[in-house]
Amino acid sequence: MAAQVRDELASLLRPGIATKDLDTYAEERIGRLGGKPAFKGYRGYPASVCVSVNEEVIHGIPGSRKIRDGDIVSLDLGVWYSGFYADTAICEPVGHVDLAALNLIRAAREAFEAGAAKVRVGGRVSDISHAVQVRAERDGFSVVREFVGHGIGRMMHEEPQIPNYGAPGQGLMLKAGQALAIEPMINEGSPAVRVLEDGWTTVTVDGRRSAHHEHTVLVTETGPEILTVAAA
């Protein structure tokens, strides 16, 4: 359900669309599918989806801002259904986007893939973290350190915390049945971020762009199962 709505939102992205229109669509669509927006009201967050544009890293609050040609947009949403949560994010280019932005988006996706590949019974949380960092820094990008991935299940945020950096072989040992929200946040320039006066929107300190990629991943005896992939 989360994957379906995420991908539908991505298909709506175009120059001129207001971020609040994406939020309205997400809330109505999740409801029609039988779920509830997990973000709305969570710790006071006012919307159903986070829409973060260009230098906005995460938690962009939808409003009157209109998407422009050349923007990159991270869409982050959560869904509650029948007692369980799912969390997912994707970063998409809009219109004519420069090569540097496309490389950043690809690095965020591939950093997630590198981290997810380390999800195995008996592995350690920091194996994921280290793989994300190595992939991001390979192309000269940096990883945000103030915000992390997390366990997920009957609550939106559960243990363990999953940083996007660090040495391997540390932290909680993974067990079959655990669900993890792995979510690299990758910056073009400095890893430093700050939170705006709205208390939510987090931006890069240097004003350069950021990309966010996230899936909910299940630990199984045979490796990772990515749950937030839309059905064919």
ZITATA-V112474 format. One record per backbone hydrogen bond with DSSP energy under -0.5 kcal/mol. NH is the residue of the N-H (numbers start at 0). CO is the residue of the C=O. E is the energy in kcal/mol with one decimal. If there is no record, write none. Layout:
BEGIN
NH_CO_E / NH_CO_E
END
This chain:
BEGIN
4_0_-2.2 / 5_1_-2.4 / 6_2_-2.4 / 7_3_-2.0 / 8_4_-2.5 / 9_5_-2.2 / 10_6_-1.7 / 11_7_-0.8 / 11_8_-1.0 / 12_8_-0.7 / 12_9_-0.9 / 15_66_-3.6 / 16_13_-1.7 / 18_64_-2.6 / 19_62_-2.2 / 20_17_-1.0 / 21_17_-1.1 / 22_18_-1.6 / 23_19_-2.4 / 24_20_-2.1 / 25_21_-2.4 / 26_22_-2.5 / 27_23_-2.2 / 28_24_-2.9 / 29_25_-2.5 / 30_26_-1.8 / 31_27_-2.1 / 32_28_-1.7 / 33_30_-1.2 / 34_29_-2.3 / 35_79_-2.1 / 37_77_-2.1 / 38_77_-0.6 / 40_44_-3.6 / 41_38_-2.4 / 42_40_-0.6 / 43_40_-1.6 / 44_41_-2.0 / 49_75_-3.0 / 50_48_-0.5 / 50_59_-2.4 / 51_49_-0.6 / 51_73_-2.6 / 52_50_-0.5 / 53_71_-2.7 / 55_52_-2.1 / 56_54_-0.5 / 56_201_-3.5 / 57_201_-0.9 / 61_48_-0.6 / 66_16_-2.8 / 69_93_-3.1 / 70_67_-2.0 / 72_91_-2.8 / 73_51_-3.3 / 74_72_-0.6 / 74_89_-3.1 / 75_49_-2.3 / 75_73_-0.5 / 76_87_-2.5 / 77_47_-0.6 / 78_85_-2.1 / 79_35_-2.9 / 80_83_-2.7 / 83_80_-1.9 / 84_152_-2.4 / 85_78_-1.9 / 87_76_-2.2 / 88_213_-1.9 / 89_74_-1.9 / 91_72_-2.8 / 93_70_-2.3 / 94_92_-0.5 / 96_94_-1.0 / 101_97_-1.7 / 102_98_-2.4 / 103_99_-1.9 / 104_100_-2.5 / 105_101_-2.3 / 106_102_-2.4 / 107_103_-2.1 / 108_104_-2.1 / 109_105_-3.0 / 110_106_-2.2 / 111_107_-2.0 / 112_108_-2.3 / 113_109_-2.4 / 114_110_-2.2 / 115_111_-3.2 / 116_112_-1.8 / 117_114_-1.5 / 118_115_-2.0 / 119_117_-0.9 / 120_219_-0.6 / 121_173_-2.5 / 122_119_-2.4 / 124_171_-1.8 / 125_169_-2.3 / 126_123_-1.4 / 127_123_-0.8 / 127_124_-1.1 / 128_124_-1.4 / 129_125_-2.7 / 130_126_-1.7 / 131_127_-2.2 / 132_128_-2.3 / 133_129_-2.6 / 134_130_-2.0 / 135_131_-2.4 / 136_132_-2.7 / 137_133_-1.2 / 138_134_-0.6 / 138_135_-0.8 / 139_136_-1.6 / 140_135_-1.6 / 141_186_-2.1 / 143_184_-2.4 / 148_161_-3.0 / 149_180_-1.9 / 150_157_-2.0 / 150_159_-0.9 / 151_178_-1.9 / 152_154_-2.1 / 157_150_-2.6 / 157_155_-0.6 / 161_148_-2.5 / 173_122_-3.1 / 176_218_-3.2 / 177_174_-1.7 / 179_216_-3.0 / 180_149_-3.9 / 181_179_-0.9 / 181_214_-1.8 / 182_180_-0.5 / 183_212_-0.6 / 185_210_-2.8 / 186_141_-3.0 / 187_208_-2.7 / 193_202_-2.3 / 195_200_-3.2 / 198_195_-2.1 / 201_57_-2.4 / 202_193_-2.8 / 203_54_-2.1 / 204_191_-2.2 / 206_203_-0.8 / 209_53_-2.3 / 210_185_-2.5 / 212_183_-1.9 / 213_88_-2.3 / 214_181_-1.5 / 216_179_-3.5 / 216_214_-0.6 / 217_224_-3.1 / 218_177_-3.0 / 219_217_-0.6 / 219_222_-1.4 / 222_219_-1.5 / 224_217_-2.2 / 226_215_-2.6 / 226_224_-0.7 / 227_215_-1.0 / 228_226_-1.2
END
